[in-house]
Amino acid sequence: KTNINLIDTSKSGINIYEYNYKWNKHDKYRGVMAQEILESHPNAIDKRFGYYAVDYDKIDVNFERI
């Protein structure tokens, strides 16, 4: 991820960010940092292909392309 900006906090205290993916610098996304979720909600994290993936159904933040 690049251009990471903290924009808000969810009701449960999870930080919400806007960012670009390194492989797609033109589209902006809103979501969380998996490393932070790993600490507070480890049941919402899977590791796939060497990367962390967030199960957004298990936290009070929506992942979205903006």
Buried (B, 14 or more C-beta within 10 A) or exposed (E): EEEEEEEEEEEEEBBBBBBBEEEEEEEBBBBBBBEEBBEEBEEBBEEEEEEEEBEBEEBEBEEEEE
